[in-house]
Amino acid sequence: MVVWKETLELSSVQIVSLPKDSQILKVDSQNGMLCIWFMHEDDPNDDVEYDERTIDVVGTGHVFSADGKKHIGTVIMGAFVWHVFEVIDG
């Protein structure tokens, strides 16, 4: 197994390419950036197949629909709090 990291944008809905069948472990900030850590069985240097996964980043107090979404983490970055969801349906 290998733990990988990907940087997220501080925007609403975004698409990230993660290795097929990877498991999201954590969402947090690192060096002022919003990041997602995930685990996959293959080495990053191997020929890995990717899936596009949809991530929704929502600020506290912002109106959004939680339908078809799974909460994967909440991150405090200075004065802002971001709630990160993976779209699992639709």
The first five atom37 places (N, CA, C, CB, O) and aatype in JSON, in Angstrom:
{
  "aatype": [12, 19, 19, 17, 11, 6, 16, 10, 6, 10, 15, 15, 19, 5, 9, 19, 15, 10, 14, 11, 3, 15, 5, 9, 10, 11, 19, 3, 15, 5, 2, 7, 12, 10, 4, 9, 17, 13, 12, 8, 6, 3, 3, 14, 2, 3, 3, 19, 6, 18, 3, 6, 1, 16, 9, 3, 19, 19, 7, 16, 7, 8, 19, 13, 15, 0, 3, 7, 11, 11, 8, 9, 7, 16, 19, 9, 12, 7, 0, 13, 19, 17, 8, 19, 13, 6, 19, 9, 3, 7],
  "atom_mask": [
    [1, 1, 1, 1, 1],
    [1, 1, 1, 1, 1],
    [1, 1, 1, 1, 1],
    [1, 1, 1, 1, 1],
    [1, 1, 1, 1, 1],
    [1, 1, 1, 1, 1],
    [1, 1, 1, 1, 1],
    [1, 1, 1, 1, 1],
    [1, 1, 1, 1, 1],
    [1, 1, 1, 1, 1],
    [1, 1, 1, 1, 1],
    [1, 1, 1, 1, 1],
    [1, 1, 1, 1, 1],
    [1, 1, 1, 1, 1],
    [1, 1, 1, 1, 1],
    [1, 1, 1, 1, 1],
    [1, 1, 1, 1, 1],
    [1, 1, 1, 1, 1],
    [1, 1, 1, 1, 1],
    [1, 1, 1, 1, 1],
    [1, 1, 1, 1, 1],
    [1, 1, 1, 1, 1],
    [1, 1, 1, 1, 1],
    [1, 1, 1, 1, 1],
    [1, 1, 1, 1, 1],
    [1, 1, 1, 1, 1],
    [1, 1, 1, 1, 1],
    [1, 1, 1, 1, 1],
    [1, 1, 1, 1, 1],
    [1, 1, 1, 1, 1],
    [1, 1, 1, 1, 1],
    [1, 1, 1, 0, 1],
    [1, 1, 1, 1, 1],
    [1, 1, 1, 1, 1],
    [1, 1, 1, 1, 1],
    [1, 1, 1, 1, 1],
    [1, 1, 1, 1, 1],
    [1, 1, 1, 1, 1],
    [1, 1, 1, 1, 1],
    [1, 1, 1, 1, 1],
    [1, 1, 1, 1, 1],
    [1, 1, 1, 1, 1],
    [1, 1, 1, 1, 1],
    [1, 1, 1, 1, 1],
    [1, 1, 1, 1, 1],
    [1, 1, 1, 1, 1],
    [1, 1, 1, 1, 1],
    [1, 1, 1, 1, 1],
    [1, 1, 1, 1, 1],
    [1, 1, 1, 1, 1],
    [1, 1, 1, 1, 1],
    [1, 1, 1, 1, 1],
    [1, 1, 1, 1, 1],
    [1, 1, 1, 1, 1],
    [1, 1, 1, 1, 1],
    [1, 1, 1, 1, 1],
    [1, 1, 1, 1, 1],
    [1, 1, 1, 1, 1],
    [1, 1, 1, 0, 1],
    [1, 1, 1, 1, 1],
    [1, 1, 1, 0, 1],
    [1, 1, 1, 1, 1],
    [1, 1, 1, 1, 1],
    [1, 1, 1, 1, 1],
    [1, 1, 1, 1, 1],
    [1, 1, 1, 1, 1],
    [1, 1, 1, 1, 1],
    [1, 1, 1, 0, 1],
    [1, 1, 1, 1, 1],
    [1, 1, 1, 1, 1],
    [1, 1, 1, 1, 1],
    [1, 1, 1, 1, 1],
    [1, 1, 1, 0, 1],
    [1, 1, 1, 1, 1],
    [1, 1, 1, 1, 1],
    [1, 1, 1, 1, 1],
    [1, 1, 1, 1, 1],
    [1, 1, 1, 0, 1],
    [1, 1, 1, 1, 1],
    [1, 1, 1, 1, 1],
    [1, 1, 1, 1, 1],
    [1, 1, 1, 1, 1],
    [1, 1, 1, 1, 1],
    [1, 1, 1, 1, 1],
    [1, 1, 1, 1, 1],
    [1, 1, 1, 1, 1],
    [1, 1, 1, 1, 1],
    [1, 1, 1, 1, 1],
    [1, 1, 1, 1, 1],
    [1, 1, 1, 0, 1]
  ],
  "atom_positions": [
    [[0.84, -1.18, 0.0], [0.0, 0.0, 0.0], [0.88, 1.24, 0.0], [-0.95, 0.0, 1.21], [2.0, 1.24, 0.52]],
    [[0.35, 2.3, -0.59], [1.03, 3.58, -0.64], [0.02, 4.66, -0.31], [1.69, 3.83, -2.04], [-1.11, 4.63, -0.81]],
    [[0.4, 5.63, 0.53], [-0.45, 6.79, 0.8], [0.0, 7.91, -0.13], [-0.36, 7.22, 2.31], [1.18, 8.24, -0.2]],
    [[-0.94, 8.48, -0.83], [-0.7, 9.57, -1.78], [-1.39, 10.83, -1.27], [-1.19, 9.2, -3.21], [-2.23, 10.77, -0.37]],
    [[-1.04, 11.97, -1.86], [-1.66, 13.25, -1.51], [-1.99, 14.01, -2.79], [-0.72, 14.1, -0.59], [-1.24, 13.96, -3.76]],
    [[-3.13, 14.71, -2.77], [-3.54, 15.56, -3.88], [-4.02, 16.89, -3.3], [-4.67, 14.87, -4.74], [-4.67, 16.9, -2.25]],
    [[-3.71, 17.98, -3.95], [-4.16, 19.3, -3.51], [-5.54, 19.59, -4.09], [-3.15, 20.4, -3.92], [-5.8, 19.31, -5.25]],
    [[-6.41, 20.16, -3.26], [-7.75, 20.56, -3.7], [-7.8, 22.07, -3.86], [-8.82, 20.08, -2.69], [-7.02, 22.81, -3.26]],
    [[-8.73, 22.52, -4.68], [-8.99, 23.95, -4.83], [-9.99, 24.38, -3.77], [-9.52, 24.28, -6.27], [-10.81, 23.58, -3.3]],
    [[-9.93, 25.64, -3.39], [-10.93, 26.19, -2.47], [-12.11, 26.69, -3.29], [-10.33, 27.33, -1.58], [-12.44, 27.88, -3.28]],
    [[-12.71, 25.77, -3.99], [-13.87, 26.08, -4.82], [-14.89, 24.99, -4.6], [-13.48, 26.21, -6.34], [-14.59, 23.95, -4.01]],
    [[-16.07, 25.23, -5.07], [-17.16, 24.29, -4.84], [-16.86, 22.94, -5.48], [-18.46, 24.85, -5.38], [-15.98, 22.23, -4.99]],
    [[-17.54, 22.58, -6.53], [-17.41, 21.25, -7.12], [-16.18, 21.19, -8.01], [-18.68, 20.88, -7.92], [-15.94, 22.09, -8.82]],
    [[-15.39, 20.12, -7.85], [-14.19, 19.92, -8.65], [-13.98, 18.44, -8.9], [-12.95, 20.53, -7.96], [-14.46, 17.59, -8.14]],
    [[-13.27, 18.15, -9.96], [-12.97, 16.77, -10.33], [-11.5, 16.51, -10.0], [-13.27, 16.49, -11.84], [-10.63, 17.29, -10.38]],
    [[-11.24, 15.41, -9.3], [-9.86, 14.99, -9.05], [-9.68, 13.57, -9.59], [-9.52, 15.06, -7.51], [-10.58, 12.74, -9.51]],
    [[-8.5, 13.32, -10.13], [-8.17, 11.98, -10.63], [-7.44, 11.23, -9.53], [-7.31, 12.06, -11.94], [-6.34, 11.61, -9.13]],
    [[-8.06, 10.18, -9.06], [-7.45, 9.33, -8.04], [-7.29, 7.93, -8.61], [-8.31, 9.31, -6.72], [-8.08, 7.52, -9.46]],
    [[-6.3, 7.19, -8.16], [-6.15, 5.82, -8.63], [-7.42, 5.02, -8.37], [-4.95, 5.14, -7.95], [-8.07, 5.15, -7.34]],
    [[-7.76, 4.19, -9.34], [-8.95, 3.35, -9.24], [-8.91, 2.55, -7.94], [-9.07, 2.4, -10.47], [-7.88, 1.98, -7.59]],
    [[-10.04, 2.51, -7.24], [-10.21, 1.76, -5.99], [-9.4, 2.33, -4.83], [-9.82, 0.34, -6.19], [-9.19, 1.63, -3.84]],
    [[-8.95, 3.58, -4.92], [-8.23, 4.17, -3.78], [-9.22, 4.53, -2.67], [-7.43, 5.42, -4.22], [-10.4, 4.75, -2.92]],
    [[-8.71, 4.59, -1.46], [-9.52, 4.9, -0.28], [-9.08, 6.24, 0.28], [-9.4, 3.78, 0.79], [-7.91, 6.44, 0.61]],
    [[-10.04, 7.18, 0.4], [-9.73, 8.48, 0.98], [-9.54, 8.31, 2.48], [-10.86, 9.51, 0.68], [-10.39, 7.73, 3.16]],
    [[-8.43, 8.83, 2.99], [-8.09, 8.68, 4.4], [-8.36, 9.95, 5.21], [-6.64, 8.3, 4.54], [-8.86, 9.88, 6.33]],
    [[-8.02, 11.11, 4.63], [-8.06, 12.34, 5.42], [-8.09, 13.56, 4.5], [-6.85, 12.42, 6.37], [-7.55, 13.53, 3.39]],
    [[-8.72, 14.61, 4.98], [-8.67, 15.92, 4.35], [-8.14, 16.87, 5.41], [-10.08, 16.37, 3.8], [-8.62, 16.85, 6.55]],
    [[-7.15, 17.7, 5.06], [-6.57, 18.64, 6.02], [-5.85, 19.73, 5.24], [-5.6, 17.92, 7.01], [-5.82, 19.72, 4.01]],
    [[-5.26, 20.67, 5.98], [-4.45, 21.69, 5.31], [-2.98, 21.38, 5.54], [-4.81, 23.12, 5.83], [-2.58, 20.84, 6.58]],
    [[-2.18, 21.75, 4.55], [-0.73, 21.62, 4.65], [-0.12, 22.8, 3.9], [-0.22, 20.23, 4.08], [-0.39, 23.0, 2.71]],
    [[0.69, 23.57, 4.6], [1.34, 24.74, 4.0], [0.33, 25.69, 3.35], [2.37, 24.29, 2.96], [0.59, 26.25, 2.29]],
    [[-0.82, 25.87, 4.0], [-1.83, 26.79, 3.5], [-2.67, 26.27, 2.36], [0.0, 0.0, 0.0], [-3.46, 27.02, 1.78]],
    [[-2.53, 25.0, 2.02], [-3.29, 24.39, 0.92], [-4.23, 23.32, 1.48], [-2.33, 23.76, -0.14], [-3.9, 22.63, 2.44]],
    [[-5.39, 23.2, 0.86], [-6.33, 22.15, 1.21], [-5.9, 20.88, 0.49], [-7.8, 22.55, 0.84], [-5.75, 20.88, -0.73]],
    [[-5.7, 19.79, 1.24], [-5.17, 18.54, 0.67], [-6.04, 17.36, 1.04], [-3.73, 18.3, 1.13], [-6.75, 17.38, 2.05]],
    [[-5.96, 16.34, 0.21], [-6.64, 15.08, 0.47], [-5.6, 13.97, 0.41], [-7.8, 14.83, -0.57], [-4.78, 13.93, -0.51]],
    [[-5.62, 13.09, 1.38], [-4.71, 11.94, 1.42], [-5.52, 10.7, 1.14], [-3.96, 11.83, 2.79], [-6.64, 10.56, 1.63]],
    [[-4.97, 9.8, 0.36], [-5.68, 8.58, 0.01], [-4.7, 7.43, -0.1], [-6.46, 8.76, -1.31], [-3.5, 7.63, -0.32]],
    [[-5.2, 6.22, 0.07], [-4.39, 5.02, 0.08], [-4.71, 4.19, -1.16], [-4.63, 4.2, 1.38], [-5.87, 4.07, -1.57]],
    [[-3.65, 3.63, -1.74], [-3.82, 2.77, -2.91], [-2.75, 1.68, -2.85], [-3.71, 3.59, -4.24], [-1.68, 1.88, -2.28]],
    [[-3.06, 0.54, -3.45], [-2.14, -0.6, -3.34], [-0.93, -0.49, -4.26], [-2.88, -1.86, -3.65], [0.06, -1.18, -4.03]],
    [[-0.97, 0.35, -5.3], [0.12, 0.41, -6.27], [1.09, 1.54, -5.97], [-0.43, 0.57, -7.65], [0.72, 2.58, -5.42]],
    [[2.32, 1.32, -6.35], [3.36, 2.33, -6.28], [3.06, 3.41, -7.32], [4.77, 1.71, -6.51], [2.64, 3.08, -8.43]],
    [[3.26, 4.71, -6.99], [2.98, 5.77, -7.95], [3.79, 5.66, -9.24], [3.25, 7.11, -7.32], [3.42, 6.26, -10.25]],
    [[4.89, 4.92, -9.23], [5.7, 4.75, -10.44], [5.18, 3.65, -11.35], [7.13, 4.47, -10.06], [5.64, 3.51, -12.48]],
    [[4.23, 2.86, -10.86], [3.64, 1.79, -11.68], [2.62, 2.39, -12.64], [2.98, 0.71, -10.78], [2.23, 3.55, -12.49]],
    [[2.2, 1.6, -13.6], [1.15, 2.02, -14.54], [-0.2, 1.88, -13.82], [1.19, 1.17, -15.86], [-0.75, 0.79, -13.73]],
    [[-0.72, 3.01, -13.32], [-1.92, 3.0, -12.49], [-3.12, 3.52, -13.28], [-1.71, 3.86, -11.22], [-3.01, 4.51, -14.0]],
    [[-4.25, 2.85, -13.14], [-5.49, 3.31, -13.77], [-6.19, 4.3, -12.83], [-6.43, 2.09, -14.12], [-6.24, 4.07, -11.62]],
    [[-6.71, 5.39, -13.39], [-7.32, 6.45, -12.59], [-8.83, 6.53, -12.81], [-6.68, 7.79, -12.9], [-9.34, 6.17, -13.87]],
    [[-9.52, 7.02, -11.79], [-10.94, 7.36, -11.87], [-11.08, 8.85, -11.57], [-11.8, 6.51, -10.87], [-10.34, 9.4, -10.76]],
    [[-12.03, 9.49, -12.24], [-12.35, 10.87, -11.88], [-13.38, 10.84, -10.77], [-12.89, 11.68, -13.12], [-14.42, 10.18, -10.88]],
    [[-13.08, 11.56, -9.69], [-13.99, 11.61, -8.54], [-14.36, 13.06, -8.3], [-13.35, 10.98, -7.26], [-13.54, 13.97, -8.44]],
    [[-15.6, 13.26, -7.95], [-16.12, 14.62, -7.76], [-16.08, 14.98, -6.29], [-17.55, 14.74, -8.32], [-16.61, 14.26, -5.44]],
    [[-15.45, 16.11, -6.0], [-15.31, 16.61, -4.63], [-16.02, 17.96, -4.54], [-13.81, 16.73, -4.22], [-15.9, 18.79, -5.44]],
    [[-16.75, 18.17, -3.46], [-17.45, 19.43, -3.23], [-16.92, 20.05, -1.94], [-19.01, 19.22, -3.14], [-16.98, 19.43, -0.88]],
    [[-16.38, 21.26, -2.03], [-15.85, 21.99, -0.88], [-16.82, 23.1, -0.55], [-14.41, 22.56, -1.18], [-17.11, 23.96, -1.38]],
    [[-17.33, 23.09, 0.69], [-18.38, 24.02, 1.1], [-17.92, 24.77, 2.35], [-19.72, 23.27, 1.36], [-17.47, 24.15, 3.31]],
    [[-18.04, 26.07, 2.33], [-17.71, 26.88, 3.5], [-18.86, 26.88, 4.5], [0.0, 0.0, 0.0], [-20.02, 26.75, 4.12]],
    [[-18.52, 27.03, 5.77], [-19.55, 27.13, 6.81], [-20.49, 28.29, 6.48], [-18.91, 27.33, 8.22], [-20.04, 29.38, 6.13]],
    [[-21.79, 28.04, 6.6], [-22.8, 29.05, 6.34], [-23.27, 29.12, 4.9], [0.0, 0.0, 0.0], [-24.21, 29.85, 4.59]],
    [[-22.61, 28.36, 4.0], [-23.02, 28.35, 2.6], [-24.11, 27.31, 2.39], [-21.81, 28.07, 1.67], [-24.04, 26.21, 2.95]],
    [[-25.11, 27.64, 1.6], [-26.21, 26.73, 1.31], [-25.76, 25.76, 0.21], [-27.48, 27.51, 0.87], [-25.17, 26.18, -0.79]],
    [[-26.05, 24.47, 0.4], [-25.71, 23.45, -0.59], [-26.61, 22.24, -0.38], [-24.21, 23.03, -0.49], [-27.29, 22.14, 0.64]],
    [[-26.62, 21.34, -1.33], [-27.38, 20.1, -1.21], [-26.44, 18.98, -0.79], [-28.09, 19.75, -2.55], [-25.37, 18.8, -1.38]],
    [[-26.82, 18.24, 0.22], [-26.02, 17.1, 0.69], [-26.46, 15.79, 0.04], [-26.12, 16.97, 2.22], [-25.89, 14.74, 0.32]],
    [[-27.47, 15.85, -0.82], [-27.97, 14.64, -1.48], [-26.86, 13.98, -2.29], [-29.17, 14.96, -2.39], [-26.19, 14.64, -3.08]],
    [[-26.68, 12.68, -2.1], [-25.71, 11.91, -2.87], [-24.27, 12.23, -2.55], [0.0, 0.0, 0.0], [-23.38, 11.97, -3.36]],
    [[-24.02, 12.81, -1.37], [-22.66, 13.19, -0.99], [-22.27, 12.53, 0.34], [-22.53, 14.72, -0.88], [-23.11, 12.32, 1.22]],
    [[-21.0, 12.23, 0.46], [-20.46, 11.65, 1.7], [-19.45, 12.63, 2.28], [-19.8, 10.24, 1.44], [-18.51, 13.04, 1.59]],
    [[-19.63, 13.0, 3.54], [-18.7, 13.91, 4.21], [-17.39, 13.19, 4.44], [-19.29, 14.43, 5.57], [-17.37, 12.1, 5.02]],
    [[-16.28, 13.79, 3.97], [-14.98, 13.15, 4.14], [-14.03, 13.95, 5.03], [-14.34, 12.93, 2.8], [-12.94, 13.49, 5.35]],
    [[-14.45, 15.15, 5.43], [-13.6, 15.89, 6.35], [-13.99, 17.35, 6.48], [0.0, 0.0, 0.0], [-14.6, 17.93, 5.59]],
    [[-13.61, 17.94, 7.62], [-13.78, 19.37, 7.88], [-12.42, 19.91, 8.27], [-14.84, 19.63, 9.01], [-11.7, 19.33, 9.08]],
    [[-12.07, 21.06, 7.66], [-10.73, 21.62, 7.83], [-10.85, 23.1, 8.22], [-9.9, 21.46, 6.53], [-11.56, 23.86, 7.57]],
    [[-10.14, 23.49, 9.28], [-10.07, 24.89, 9.69], [-8.79, 25.47, 9.11], [-10.1, 25.04, 11.27], [-7.69, 24.97, 9.34]],
    [[-8.96, 26.55, 8.34], [-7.81, 27.23, 7.73], [-7.93, 28.71, 8.07], [-7.76, 27.0, 6.17], [-8.62, 29.46, 7.38]],
    [[-7.26, 29.13, 9.12], [-7.36, 30.51, 9.58], [-8.77, 30.8, 10.05], [0.0, 0.0, 0.0], [-9.3, 30.1, 10.91]],
    [[-9.39, 31.83, 9.48], [-10.75, 32.22, 9.86], [-11.82, 31.42, 9.14], [-10.95, 33.7, 9.59], [-13.01, 31.59, 9.42]],
    [[-11.43, 30.54, 8.21], [-12.39, 29.81, 7.4], [-12.46, 28.34, 7.79], [-12.04, 29.94, 5.92], [-11.46, 27.74, 8.17]],
    [[-13.67, 27.77, 7.68], [-13.88, 26.35, 7.93], [-14.49, 25.76, 6.66], [-14.8, 26.1, 9.18], [-15.52, 26.22, 6.19]],
    [[-13.82, 24.73, 6.13], [-14.25, 24.08, 4.89], [-14.73, 22.67, 5.2], [-13.1, 24.05, 3.86], [-14.1, 21.93, 5.95]],
    [[-15.87, 22.32, 4.62], [-16.46, 21.0, 4.78], [-16.35, 20.32, 3.41], [-17.98, 21.07, 5.29], [-16.84, 20.84, 2.41]],
    [[-15.71, 19.14, 3.39], [-15.37, 18.49, 2.13], [-16.2, 17.22, 1.99], [-13.85, 18.18, 2.06], [-16.26, 16.39, 2.9]],
    [[-16.85, 17.09, 0.82], [-17.73, 15.97, 0.53], [-17.29, 15.31, -0.77], [-19.2, 16.44, 0.44], [-16.8, 15.98, -1.68]],
    [[-17.47, 13.99, -0.84], [-17.31, 13.29, -2.12], [-18.69, 13.01, -2.66], [-16.48, 11.97, -1.97], [-19.56, 12.52, -1.94]],
    [[-18.9, 13.34, -3.93], [-20.17, 13.04, -4.57], [-20.16, 11.56, -4.91], [-20.4, 13.93, -5.86], [-19.32, 11.09, -5.68]],
    [[-21.1, 10.83, -4.32], [-21.13, 9.36, -4.53], [-22.3, 8.92, -5.37], [-21.17, 8.65, -3.2], [-22.39, 7.75, -5.75]],
    [[-23.22, 9.84, -5.68], [-24.39, 9.5, -6.48], [-24.72, 10.69, -7.37], [-25.61, 9.12, -5.58], [-25.08, 11.76, -6.89]],
    [[-24.59, 10.48, -8.66], [-24.95, 11.55, -9.6], [-23.75, 12.23, -10.06], [0.0, 0.0, 0.0], [-23.83, 13.16, -10.86]]
  ]
}
